[in-house]
């Protein structure tokens, strides 16, 4: 396993994202919660994965409970991260929510506690005062943020008066925006970027095309519209091509591209032990400069439909008519 060393911590470059733990709409129901999740977490630790990321809002607390039970007898092996939903991030509220997360996780201390989303209505000084109080109390070791721009991340540090260790953002071959500022700043300042949705909800697994679309929750995503899957063909072909050269899978190539950047860790989910193992193996995959150029060139040529353009034609027409009538 490859590790990122940041602020005196040694964090696995491939982590385990627990977003779907306990999410029945994804099929992660009771059997998964009581059996599969335990096997996945324990195998992750066996393979050297120490970063496990969850949040109070994942499965309405079920994810934290599942993770807590799974790590109960191996707590010392885990760099445990959770997140607070900052609806009203004042000191008393954040303290209460942090205590709830720790209780569900069955721990006395979380290694990383993150503000899940920016809240522009509450001053950062107030939000960071709440997080600083938790750190001083010993309930959390490090403070992080999620879905923050570089400017807001830096402002959070200024308000805190000490390092904000990490910023968890959507980052993958399709969405490369964090490269423009976040990654460079993290590498230069002993900070960490945590990439969620590193496989773009499975698009970068190259398992799907316009004739073979996903089912269940993924089918509702604009990324898997037939036209978008058709537009992604060159990128998916590039992933398959590079994977073939390395005797790897497209998913492993997509993960290896991410963690090839300094101070970047990825937190893919896993529905099975086999998938978890394949994710972990991506840490041992070294892409060549030619591989990276091939992937980025193909990614830059991918222009998916987004926003209104991604809606079904009948909805676009209705929206256009309503707009003209105003």
N, C-alpha and C positions, 0 to 999 in steps of 0.2 A: 504493500500500500504506500502511496505517495502522501506526504504530509506538507502542510503549510505551517510554518512557524511564524507566529505573530504575537506580539506583546507577551512573550514568554510562554505562550501556549503552543501545543503541537496538535493541529487539527487535521483530520483526514481530508484529502482533496476530494474524495467521494464520500458524501454523507448519506444519510437516510432521511428522506422527507416523509413525515407522517401525516401529511395533509389528508389523505384518503382513509386513514385508519378510523374506523367507526362510521364512515360515510356510506350509509346503506344505498344511496342513489348511485354509487359507483360499484355496488355489489360487495362492499366490504362489510358484510353483516356479522351476525353473532358467531358463526363458525370461524370466520377470519379473526375476529376479535379474541376469541378464546383459544385458538390453536395456531393459525397461520402466522399471525403477527408475532407471537412468541418465537416461533422458529426463525422468522426473518430477522428479528432483532438479535437473537443469540448468534445466528450465523454471521451477521454483520460484524459483531464484536469479535468473533473468531477470526475473521478475515482482516482485522485491523481497522475497520471503520469505527471511529469513536464519536463522530458528530451525528447526533440525532436531533432533528428539528421538528417542533410541534407548535401549537398555539391554542389558546383558550377557545377560539372560535371554530376550530376544526372539529366537526362532529358535535358541536355544542358541548365541548369538554370530554367527549368520549375518547378522542385521540390521546389526550393527556393521560386519562385513566389507563388506556391500553399500554401506552409507553411505560407508564409508571410500574405497572405489574410486570412487564417484560424485563425491565432493568433492575428489579428489586434486589436480586442477589448478585448483581454485577455493576452496581452504581459507580464504583471507582474507575471503571473502564470507559465511562461515557463522558463526552463533552456535551452536556444537556442544554438545549436551547428551547425557549418558548417565547411567546409573544402576547402582549396585552393589546386588546382592541381599544384604541384611545378615543372612545366616544365622549368622555368627559374627564380628560387626563389631569385631574388635580390630585394633590398628594394623598388624600384619604381614599379616593376612589382607586387610584393605582395601587396603593398599599393593600387594599382589600382584594383587588383582582389578582395581585401577585401571590398573596397568601392562598387564594383559591387554587391557582395553578400549582403551587408547591404541594398543597394538600392532595390534589388529584394525582400528581406525579409521585407522591409518597416520599418526598425529599425535604431536607431542611435547607437546601441551597441549590439554586439554579446557576449553571455556569455562564449562561448568556440570557439576558432578558431584553426583548426588543419591543419598541413601539411599532405596532404592525402597519400603521398608515399615518401619513401626516394629518394633523388637525390644525388648520390655519386659524381656527376661532379661539384657540387657547395659546397664549404666548409660550414660545419654546422655553423661556426661563422657568415658567410654572411646570411644564412637563418634565424638564430636566431636573428641577428641584425634587420632584416626586421620585424620579429614578435614582438620583443621588442619595436620597434618604434610604431607599431600599439597599443600595450598595453599602452604605455605612452600617446598616443594621445586620449585614451579613447574609441576607436572604438571597442576594444575587452577587455574582463575582464580576461580571462584565456587563456593560450596557451596549445595546445595539439599536439600530433603526431598520426600517423596512420600507421600500418604495419611496425613498428620499432621493431628490436630486443632489448633485454634488454640493451646490450652494447651501441647500438646507442641511445636509450632513455636516458641513463645516460650521454652519450657524448653530447646530445642535451641540457641537463640541465647544463652541464659544460659550454657549449658555450653561453647559455642564461644568466647564472649567477643568476638564480632564478628557482622556481619549474616549470616543465612542467607537468601540472596537470594530463594528461591522455594519454593513448595509446590505440587506437582503433584497434583491431586485430580480425582475424577470430578465433573463439573459440566456440567449441561445443563438444558434447560427442565423435564425430568422430575425430575431430582435437583438441587434448588436449595439444598441445605443449605449450601454454601460461602458463600452470601449472608449467613448469620447469623454474622458474626464475621470469617471469613477475608478476604473481599473488602474490608470496611471497614478492617480492620487493615493489610492490605497497602497500600491507597491512602494511609493516614495515615502510613505508616512507610517509604515508598520501597522496598516489596517487591513481589513479583509472584505472582499466582496463575495457574498453568498448568492449563487445563481439558482433561483427557483424556476420551475418549468423548463429545465435544461434540454428537454426533448420536444419542446413546443407541444405538450399534451399528447405526444406520441407521433406527431407528424414526421419527426426526424428519425423515427424507427424505420422508415421506408417500407412499412408493412401495407400501406394503403395507397390506392390510386383511384381515379375517377370511376373505375369499374368495380372496385373493391373498397367500399367505404366502411368506416367503423359503425358500430351500433351503440346503443345506450347513450350515455352522456356526451361522448365525443361527437356523436352524429349531430348534436345541437350547436357545435362550434362552427363559426364561419370558416375556420381553417380547413375544415373537411368538406366544404362545398365542392361539388364535382369540378367546377371551373377553377377553384383554387388548387385542388389536387392536380389538375392538368397543368396549371401554371407552375407548380412545384416540381414538375417532372425532371427538369435539368438538375435541380438541386438534389433530388432523391437519387438520380443516376450518379451524380458525383459522389454521394455518400456510399453508394454501393460499389463504385469503382475503387475508392480509397480503401474501403473495408476489404475488398477482394485482395488488394495488394498486401494487407497485413493479416490475413486470415482472421478477420474480426467481423463484427456486425456493424451496420450503420449506426445503431444507437451508441455503441462503444466509440466509434469515430467521432460522433457529435459531442460526447462527453469529454473525450480526450482533447478535442479542439478547445473546449472551454477551460479545462484545468491546465492547459498548456500556457495560459496567461498567468503572470505572477500574482500571487496573493488572491487567487480565485479558487473557491471550492464550489462544488455542485451538489445539490440535494435532490436527486431523483427519487421518486417513490418506487415501491416494489410490491407487486401483488403475489409473488411466489419467491421461494428461496432461490430457484434457478435464475429468475430475473435479477435478484439481488446480487448473485454471484457474477453474472455478466456485467452488471454495473461496476462492481468492484474491480473487475479485470481491466476496465478502461483506464485505471490508474497506471497500469503497466504498459500502455500503448503510447509509443513515441511517434508522432507524426513528423514527416519531413517538411521542409519549407515548401517543396513542390505540392505536397498534400494540402497544406494550409492555403496556398494560393488557389488551388483547384476548388477547394470548398468555398472560400470567400468570393471568388469570381462567380461561382454558381449561385451563391446566396444573394449577391448583389443584383443578379439578373431576375430574381424572384420578386414579383410585384403582386401580392395577393389583393383580392378585393377586400376592402374594409369599410366599416361604417355603413352608410346608407346603401352604398353600391353592393354590399354583401347580403342585403335583404332580398327576399323573394320579389319578383317583378311586381306582383299585385300590391305588395306593401309599399314599394318604392313609388308606384303610380299614385296610390292613395295619399302618401305623404307629400308628393309634389302638388297634388290638387289642393290639399289642405293649406300648404304654404302659399299657393297663389291666391287663395280665398281670404287670407288674413290682410 
